Amino acid sequence: MTEIKKADVSPKLYEAATESLVSDASAVSTFEKMISVAYTHSTVDTFAKELKATESLIKKEFEVSSMPSPWRSGKSVVMTAMKMNIALIDSNGTFYGKTYLQNKIKEGKKEETTPVTLEEFVTRICNLIGNVPEHLSKGDVYREVGQFVASL
C-alpha cells in the first residue's frame, strides 16, 4: 500500500479532520470544511477516496483508531446527500447546513418508499426547470433538457 503524506490530501479536509479531533464543539467548522471540499468533487467516488486518504493520514499521525464523531457524522451526511443527488449549495452559492441536508435526506428516503404519481413527478421536474439558479443560463438549461428528451 502506498504511504499517504500530508501533501497528498486536501489542506482544508486535513484541517477539518484535525479540528474534529480537538473538540466536539468544532462540529460546525468540521462540516463546513468537509462540504466545501465535497462540492469540488465531480463524483462521490473521488470524494470518498480523498476522505479515506485523509482519515488514514490522521489515524497514523495522531495514533487514533477511529475518527471522532463530528467527522463521522459530517462524512455520513455529505456522502449520503451526494449519493442521493441532493444539492450541496443553494441558488446563491451558499453551502447548505447539516440539519438542512439531514432533512432532505430524510425526505428523499421517505419519497423512495412512497410511490410517486406521474403528475407529481412531472410537477417536480417542472419546478426544478422553472427555478434555474441565476448563475446558469435558463436558455441553455432548456435547450439541454430538450436535447436530452429528444434523445430518449
Phi, psi and omega in degrees: 000140180286136179284132181268133179246161181304325180291345182274352183240160179296128179302323181292319179291322177298316179297318178298319181294317180291324176299320182294335177288328187289314188195147174294339179294343181274008185304318181295312180297318178301313181296316181299317179292318181297315182292327179292327176285319180302320182297334182280350181268141181277339180223160176296322183298317181292323178293319179299321178296319180292321176299314182298317180297317180296315179298318179300315180296314181298315180299321180289310184295322186255005177051053176245150182269336177215159180282152180294162184300321178300323179293310182298319180294313178300316180300315181299314182294312182295314181296317179296317178300316180296316180296327181270006181058039176271130181300140179268346180230157176270183184292347177265002180083015179265135180292139176289152178280167182298315181297318178301312181295321178300319178294320178296320178297315179299315178299316181297320179292324178294318179297325180298328182270342180261122179299138181260133177281162179300319180297317179297319181295313180296319178299316180298316180295316179297322177296319178296315181293325181285345182243057180288130178304147185302329184284353177254147178281123179300321179300316179297318180298313180298319178298315180298317179296315179300316178296321179296312180297319180295332182279350181288000000 
